Amino acid sequence: MTENASPPSTERKRGSGVKYVYDTLRDEILSLALPPGSPIDEIKLSERLSMSRTPIREALVRLAGEGLVTTLPNRSTVVSNIDFINLHSFFDALTLMYRVTTRLSAENHTPEDLKTIRAHQAEFAQAVKSQDALAMIAANREFHAAIAEAGRNPYYTGLCCRLLDEGRRLLRLYYQSFNDQLPEEYVIEHDRMIAAIEARDIATCDRLASAHADQIVRQIRTLVARDRRQTIPL
C-alpha cells in the first residue's frame, strides 16, 4: 500500500451491509412476500443473507422507524400489521395532505422543483409501463414528496412523507387490484397535476389532488370489502 492510499473503510462495508439487509426486507415486506404479522428470525435471516446479526439489527431499527416492523415486549420482531380498523382516519389525512401540499406547490414552486417533480414522474411512468409494482411504489412516493417539498412548509412535508411511507403496503394492494397493470389514466392524472402546479392554478391543483386521492381510496376500500367466500358443499 502506498503512503497516499486510503485503508479500506470497514464502516463503509458495514453500512453497505445494513443497506442490503434493509433493501431486502423492505422489498419483501412491501411486496407482501412477508405478510403482516410474520415473525422475523434474526438467526435464520443471518444465515439466509450470509450476514452477521449486527447489520440485521441496524436494518430492523430503520424498518421499525418507518413502521414496517414492530419489536414486541419479548424482544422478538414481526412485520407490522396494517391498521385496517383505522383506514378511514388514514385516508382522511392522506387526502388532506395531497390537497394541501399540491396547493402550496402551485404557490411556491421554483423551476428546479418542477424539474425534480417531472423526473420522478418519468420514473413512475416507466415503472407503470414495465408493470414493476415496487418501482411504482418508490417513484410514486418520491413524486408526491417532491410536490410537498416544493410547497416550502417542512411540517406538511414531514407529515406527508410519513403518510406516504405508512401507506406503501396499501399502495401495493392498490396496484395488485389491477394485476400491476395500472391504467394509463392514472399516469395522466400525475401529468395534469404537474401542469396545474406549473400554471400556479391553486383551485385546479386542489380539485385534481382530491380526485387523485379519492380514486385510490375507492379502489382500496372495494378491495378490502370484497367478498372472497366460496361455496363449500357439506
C-alpha positions in Angstrom: 0.0 0.0 0.0 1.4 3.4 -1.0 1.7 6.2 1.5 -1.2 8.1 -0.1 -3.6 5.1 -0.4 -6.5 5.1 2.0 -7.1 1.9 4.1 -10.3 0.0 3.4 -13.3 1.5 5.2 -14.8 -1.1 7.4 -17.6 1.4 8.3 -18.5 1.8 4.6 -18.6 -2.0 4.3 -20.8 -2.3 7.3 -23.0 0.4 6.1 -23.4 -1.4 2.8 -24.4 -4.5 4.7 -27.1 -2.6 6.6 -28.4 -1.2 3.3 -28.5 -4.7 1.7 -30.5 -6.1 4.6 -32.8 -3.1 4.7 -33.5 -3.2 1.0 -34.1 -6.9 1.0 -36.5 -6.9 3.9 -38.2 -3.7 2.8 -38.9 -5.2 -0.7 -40.2 -8.4 0.9 -42.5 -6.5 3.2 -43.8 -4.1 0.6 -44.4 -6.9 -1.9 -46.3 -8.8 0.9 -43.9 -11.7 0.4 -43.5 -11.2 4.2 -47.2 -10.8 5.2 -48.3 -8.6 8.2 -47.6 -10.4 11.4 -44.8 -12.6 10.1 -42.0 -13.2 12.6 -38.5 -12.1 11.6 -36.0 -14.6 13.0 -32.6 -12.8 13.2 -30.7 -16.1 13.2 -32.4 -17.5 10.1 -32.1 -14.2 8.4 -28.4 -14.1 9.2 -28.0 -17.5 7.6 -30.1 -16.7 4.5 -28.3 -13.4 3.8 -24.9 -14.5 4.9 -24.6 -11.5 7.2 -23.8 -11.1 10.8 -26.6 -10.1 13.2 -25.2 -6.5 13.7 -26.3 -5.1 10.3 -29.5 -7.1 10.6 -30.4 -5.4 13.9 -29.5 -2.0 12.5 -31.7 -2.6 9.4 -34.6 -3.7 11.7 -34.2 -0.5 13.7 -34.5 1.5 10.5 -37.6 -0.5 9.3 -39.2 0.0 12.8 -38.7 3.7 12.4 -40.7 3.5 9.1 -43.4 1.5 10.8 -42.8 -1.7 8.7 -41.7 -3.9 11.6 -42.6 -4.0 15.3 -40.5 -5.1 18.2 -42.5 -7.0 20.8 -42.0 -6.8 24.6 -40.2 -10.2 24.5 -37.7 -8.5 22.0 -38.9 -10.6 19.1 -39.6 -8.7 15.8 -42.6 -9.1 13.5 -43.8 -7.5 10.3 -46.2 -4.7 11.4 -49.9 -5.2 10.9 -51.8 -3.0 8.5 -54.3 -1.0 10.6 -57.4 -1.7 8.6 -59.7 -0.6 11.5 -58.4 3.0 11.3 -58.2 3.2 7.5 -60.8 5.9 7.4 -58.5 8.2 9.5 -55.5 7.4 7.3 -57.5 8.1 4.1 -58.8 11.5 5.6 -55.2 12.5 6.5 -53.8 11.4 3.1 -56.4 13.2 1.1 -55.9 16.4 3.1 -52.1 16.2 2.6 -52.4 15.6 -1.1 -54.6 18.7 -1.3 -52.6 21.0 0.9 -49.1 20.1 -0.5 -50.3 20.3 -4.1 -51.9 23.7 -3.5 -48.7 25.0 -1.7 -46.6 23.6 -4.5 -48.6 25.7 -7.0 -47.9 28.8 -4.9 -44.3 28.3 -4.1 -42.5 26.1 -6.6 -39.4 27.0 -8.5 -38.3 25.8 -11.9 -35.9 23.4 -10.2 -38.8 21.9 -8.2 -40.7 21.3 -11.5 -37.6 19.6 -12.9 -37.4 17.2 -9.9 -41.1 16.5 -9.9 -41.1 15.7 -13.7 -38.1 13.4 -13.2 -39.9 11.3 -10.6 -43.0 11.3 -12.8 -40.9 9.9 -15.7 -39.7 7.1 -13.3 -43.3 6.4 -12.3 -44.4 6.2 -15.9 -41.6 3.8 -16.8 -42.4 1.6 -13.8 -46.1 1.5 -14.9 -45.0 0.6 -18.4 -42.8 -2.2 -17.0 -45.5 -3.3 -14.6 -42.9 -3.1 -11.8 -45.0 -2.6 -8.7 -42.1 -1.9 -6.2 -40.7 0.7 -8.6 -44.2 2.2 -8.9 -44.4 2.5 -5.1 -41.0 4.1 -4.8 -41.5 6.5 -7.7 -45.0 7.5 -6.5 -43.6 8.2 -3.0 -40.8 10.4 -4.4 -43.3 12.2 -6.8 -45.6 13.3 -4.0 -42.7 14.0 -1.6 -41.2 16.3 -4.3 -44.5 18.1 -4.6 -44.6 18.6 -0.8 -41.0 19.9 -0.8 -41.9 22.4 -3.4 -44.6 23.8 -1.1 -41.9 25.1 1.3 -43.6 24.0 4.5 -41.4 21.5 6.3 -44.2 20.5 8.7 -46.5 19.5 5.9 -43.7 17.8 4.1 -42.8 15.7 7.1 -46.4 14.6 7.7 -46.9 13.9 4.0 -43.8 11.7 3.8 -44.9 9.9 6.9 -48.3 9.1 5.4 -46.7 8.1 2.1 -44.4 5.7 4.0 -47.2 4.2 6.1 -49.3 3.7 3.0 -46.8 1.8 0.9 -48.3 -1.6 1.6 -51.8 -0.3 0.9 -50.4 1.0 -2.4 -49.1 -2.5 -3.1 -52.7 -3.8 -2.6 -53.9 -1.0 -4.9 -51.6 -1.9 -7.7 -52.3 -5.6 -7.1 -56.0 -4.9 -7.7 -55.1 -4.0 -11.3 -52.8 -7.1 -11.6 -50.0 -4.5 -11.6 -51.3 -3.2 -15.0 -52.1 0.3 -13.8 -54.4 2.1 -16.3 -52.7 4.9 -18.2 -55.3 7.4 -16.9 -53.6 7.3 -13.5 -50.3 8.2 -15.0 -52.1 11.1 -16.9 -53.5 12.2 -13.5 -49.9 13.0 -12.4 -49.2 14.9 -15.6 -52.3 17.0 -15.1 -51.2 17.8 -11.5 -47.8 18.9 -12.8 -49.4 21.2 -15.4 -51.7 22.8 -12.8 -48.7 23.3 -10.4 -46.7 24.9 -13.2 -49.6 27.2 -14.1 -49.9 28.1 -10.4 -53.6 27.2 -10.6 -54.4 26.6 -7.0 -58.1 25.7 -7.4 -57.3 23.1 -10.1 -54.5 21.7 -8.0 -56.9 21.2 -5.1 -59.5 19.6 -7.4 -57.0 17.2 -9.1 -55.3 16.2 -5.8 -58.7 15.5 -4.2 -59.8 13.4 -7.1 -56.5 11.6 -7.2 -56.8 10.6 -3.6 -60.5 9.7 -4.0 -59.9 7.1 -6.7 -57.1 5.4 -4.7 -59.4 5.3 -1.6 -62.3 3.9 -3.6 -60.2 1.1 -5.1 -58.6 0.0 -1.8 -62.0 0.1 0.0 -63.5 -2.0 -2.7 -60.6 -4.5 -2.5 -60.7 -4.7 1.3 -64.5 -5.2 1.3 -64.5 -7.8 -1.5 -66.4 -11.0 -0.5 -64.0 -13.8 -1.0 -66.2 -16.6 0.5 -66.5 -19.8 -1.5 -69.5 -22.1 -1.6 -68.4 -25.4 0.1 -70.7 -28.4 -0.2 -71.5 -30.1 3.1 
